[in-house]
Amino acid sequence: MIDTPTTSWFPDESLEGSLWIKLPDSSRLWVYVADRLLSTSENDRVAENAERFTAAWAAHGTELTASWKLQGSRVLLIALDEGQAGASGCSIDASVQFMQRLGEKETPAIDWMQRDQVLHRAAESSVWEESTLSAFWMARKAGLVRDDTLVINTLCSNKGEWESQSTPLFQESWHNEMWK
């Protein structure tokens, strides 16, 4: 029921943009999960492109204070300090287009927009697994995903929330709210 266990995420490994550490915890956050684990060379290319994008990102001609973090060779975070200047619809569209183009540059392509995958880890395991959302819910129903299963919180809305709550227990996650 659960997709084949694999090392699908390495949460302790990350690359960060030049401004990441300087952004306040209140910085608005967008969380993108790649449809597969990235290679070392892909990590480097993603980092280079994310740095270039966030350094040039603007809203109606106003420079945005933004940065990025690539965590676990799988999760790309884009954070924006809206205390300096906020994102506009056009600038958010530009970031989505950036993410689409970023994925298209690789062979095989990386789908950053796929939203039906769940990265999770059983409490007694050291291996992160990947499941489609439907397989994840079937596993929950079968008792294979328990309250103490760790899940990636792709709904974090700001940098501080990601830093403190990126991998909550199922029982403390939005998945539990959906389960009720």
BELRAGI-V496045 format. One record per helix or strand of 2 or more residues. SS is the DSSP state (H for helix, E for strand). FROM is the first residue (numbers start at 1). TO is the last residue. If there is no record, write none. Layout:
ss:SS from:FROM to:TO
ss:SS from:FROM to:TO
This chain:
ss:E from:14 to:16
ss:H from:20 to:22
ss:E from:28 to:33
ss:H from:40 to:56
ss:E from:58 to:59
ss:E from:62 to:63
ss:E from:66 to:71
ss:E from:75 to:80
ss:H from:89 to:104
ss:E from:117 to:121
ss:E from:129 to:132
ss:H from:133 to:141
ss:E from:150 to:151
ss:H from:159 to:165
ss:H from:170 to:172
ss:H from:174 to:179
